[in-house]
Amino acid sequence: MAVLLLIFLPALQSAAKRTDEFTVLQWNIWQEGTMVKGGYDAIVDEIVRLQPDFVTLSEVRNYKNTNFTLRLTNDLQKRGLQYYSFYSYDTGLLSRYPITDSLTVFPCEGDHGSIYRLLCEAKGHRFAVYTAHLDYQNDAYYDVRGYSGVDWTEIPIPTSAEEVLRRSDISLRDDAIALFIKQAEKDEKAGYNIILGGDFNEPSHLDWTAETANLYDHNGLVIPWTVTTMLEKAGFSDAYRTYYPNIVKYPGFTYPSDNPDVEVKRLTWAPKADERDRIDYLFLKGKGIKIKDCRIFGPEKSIAKSVRTPNPMKENFITPLGIWPTDHKGVWMKIVLPKASKKK
């Protein structure tokens, strides 16, 4: 065995030198961490610990006429980390590399969500990184669980996927993603690797299959949810589900997350139902881009029927340092790209 290692180790080391690694974190921070005592400091602490190359944030509010991402980059700089950002509302972006351009793809109007984009060059690679917080209104995955996705009152459960999608598509989630796909196509043609992180407020068609129809209060329904279906057709890879294709063993729940410092009634919108779902994502598209690792970031427990409930299977979590600042779990991934050729 030792001889084999000596033979293959140089080859493995050589292969590692031929690739560049980047890490990305998607994180809904629950109103800038203001919903939990010490929440903002916990956000800073976790970013310092993980040091992701890119961070896509949801629920940036700029309270009291402040610039949240500027405040965050300043506090990270005090901790020895240089990040770049720009002013945004509802969603936010951080990059460890200087930003060459920024764009509002879908502006936040009427609390129907938002999408922003940054461009940068990192280690010779060009990246277009998007952050999305999609419309929380007409959240029809609650309808399936006996609660209105409009006002969260108890309602009769719909009996067909078609009816659920009709209610869901009243939202502006699909409109926002259509604009993202259109812009991302331009960025891809210009030679950029595309990363999209976000709280979509909608489950994945890859999770609501025949295998899970009788789990987690799906109530027998198999549903081809619109937004993730659109992204798949456009050639984007769902990082978590690509890395963990077994949906029963790796459900990847991101919401509602347990939070030991918050009363359960503040963490649930459907108190009698099992509302656990995967609604926070990282998607990517690019020539030669590969997922090396992907994990759920947050407490291992979730809320189901108003109970702090252990994960049904053992998944690969990054657990919090201490205070957890939000009611969502984040998604973290490591990607690799062939090392960029040096410019002449």
Secondary structure, 3 states (H helix, E strand, C coil): CHHHHHHHHHHHHHHHHCEEEEEEEEEECCHHHCCCCCHHHHHHHHHHHHCCCEEEEEEECCHHHCCHHHHHHHHHHHCCCCCECCCCCEEEEEECCCEEEEEEEECCCCCCEEEEEEEEEECCEEEEEEEEEECCCCCHHHHCCCECCCCCCECCCCCCHHHHHHHHCCCCHHHHHHHHHHHHHHHHHCCCEEEEEEECCCCCCCCCCHHHCCCCCCCCCCCCCHHHHHHHHCCCEEHHHHHCCCCCCCCCCCECECCCCCCHHHCCCCCCCCCCECCEEEEEECCCCEEEEEEEECCCCEEECCEEECCCCCCCEECCCCCCCCCCCEEEEEEEEECCCCCC
